[in-house]
Amino acid sequence: MNRPGIEPQGAPHGTGLPPAFEANLPARHKRSRLGRAVFQWSTLVGIVYLALLLYNISDQSFGYAAIGQRVDPASLAVDGVALEDLDQPALIEILQANISSGLLRQLERERPLSEYSRAEVYALVVDKVVREEVLQTWTLTDSLLHASEIRAQVAQEHPQADLRFRAWLTTDFLSVPQSSNPLVAGVRTAVLGSLWTIAITVLVAFPVGVGAAIYLEEYATQNRLNRLIQTNINNLAGVPSIIYGMLGLAIFVRALEPLTSGAVFGFTDPTTANGRTIFSAGLTLALLVLPLIIINGQEAIRAVPASLRQASYGVGATKWQTVWHHVLPGAMPGILTGTILAISRAIGETAPLVVVGAATYITFDPDSPFSKFTTLPIQIYQWTSRPQAEFHNLAAAAILALLGILLSLNALAILLRNRFRRAGGNS
Amino acid sequence: METTTPDQARFAVEARDLSVYYGSFRAVKDISLNIEPQKVTAIIGPSGCGKSTVLRAFNRMNELVPTARTEGTVHFMGQDIYAPDVDPVEVRRRVGMVFQKPNPFPKSIYENVAWGARLNGFKEGLGRPAMDEWVEKCLRKAALWDEVSDKLKQSGLSLSGGQQQRLCIARAIAVRPEIILMDEPASALDPIATLKIEELMRELANEYTIIVVTHNMQQASRVSDYTAFFTMDSDRAGVLVEYGPTAQIFTNPKDPRTEDYITGRFG
């Protein structure tokens, strides 16, 4: 390394470098290679975890299912006419002959059977009389790798059964309500419940959170009280969600029942939810994500350069004009990033909603903030806690649906954020 | 503020025993300074001697620092700007400011100029045509119109550093100030852009009172009519050493500290 040729003429210091400088360079490079390898491994581990999760869910969401029938449809044929070709009165006769009188009364109470359309009666016969049921299910991996063994097993154990390759996640699954029959159960009610709840959460938490962030950053003076508030907000972000559930139960469900049940707005649902409504759930989740939005909002507001504020004050802007025209637009991308995190957290919350009183089994759509509700995570929780394997397949499909909704909501927020980023450059 | 006119006061700015504190630290001490109207006054001195602090005391910009506190009086056109009934927002409208680093708004060139005017209730004629004219006029005054007339809708941030600084000057004059404070306006610019800003300062002095803080003594001697030399005293507070016509300060300083600084023996 001692090459006098590259030294500038008349260099004041000696020619070669001291040996210690040359000696540690390879070691430094080695350390930086090591660092790089560690970070690559961390990333790889993360990706592998994610891949395993997705594999595990998808594995359960698709695969062979052996489906048997309690009554062979062929045996229900009347005078040689197959079941699917029978007319409405004949189908009603089959129904009356084969189902319990209790169920029959329940159906009649809604409408006399004669008023049901032929298609409805046919569906009832298939559901209640023929009664398809899942005998056994297999994972996607097994279905792909051991198809012939599965076929042999089914032929031996359930000779009557029909072996079908079944995708548990279908458009039907998304568009039909909950049912106790796994073959016709869906997540429509839960998806609508989740969307309603998230909408209320965002509508409440976003303005309140951003407002608090602006106040704390731009208006509040540095004193003991405000420091105390700040510390507590930071702590609240780490409080277990079930605590928020209990708070929501005490405040929104119990204390504010007239408001959250919609009674003060004249909502008097006969299937009264007594404050255990979407509205209560949304407010509870808003409480839960509020610290998240406030903290992220504060960070984003703090990141707006002071020079921009000075420029605004310098032309005679008031504090409000400065905040509204410069600070807020500048901070919006960061605020929306916080909101994305908040939505992701809120949409997956289960525990506080169980406490607030989400219904585990409802089949009608929520149609206002004052409806009873269930949400996807609760539906998933309920299905996974059942012993029958086919409900676990349903749960896996519901998880995929939840991930889909989460991704679309986040994509929306990211689009919005990018618009603000561009607008920051030239509006 | 509205009741006073320039005729009532001899000086554009009169500072009396001005001291500014940041917390318990006194940044500048007992500054008394009279600024001539429609002249360029340069404030020079070593780093940390409170030049910018004094400048910011002239439009109450220091108040944005929570711990800052001001003592003494600053009269602007005969009116005490620290009087309790004076609104700092109005002070800042009438005493404009150009900062060290060009800081255009992340908006279009047009909006950069129009925003402040609109904010302050710009009412020359009605609607957009009047505003278009006003924006053009301000950009022309800032010697920027010819370079941006065909791209007014582009972001102010797309301009070069020197152009951005002239845009900031256009933005400052768009709210019709009487004084323009410039805090080292050319320190982030290359020599050619610096020269343009200096020419512009001379040009603007026909209409406005200009106070410029600068580190560059050649700049002060080229551009200013009056020069104030600040330094730090023993407890690190900024003090005014000497103030007078630029020619005199640079050729025949009365205080040895000024001479040391100007000849490069100190600072």
Interface residues (C-beta under 8 A of the other chain):
Chain A: T221 Q222 P305 S307 L308 R309 Q310 A311 S312 Y313 G314 V315 G316 A317 T318 Q321 H325 H326 P329 G330 G424 G425 N426 S427
Chain B: N59 M61 L64 P66 V89 E90 R92 R93 R94 G96 M97 F99 K101 N103 P104 F105 P106 K107 S108 E111 W115 G116 L119 N120 K153 Q154 S155 L157 S158 C168 R171 A172 A174 V175
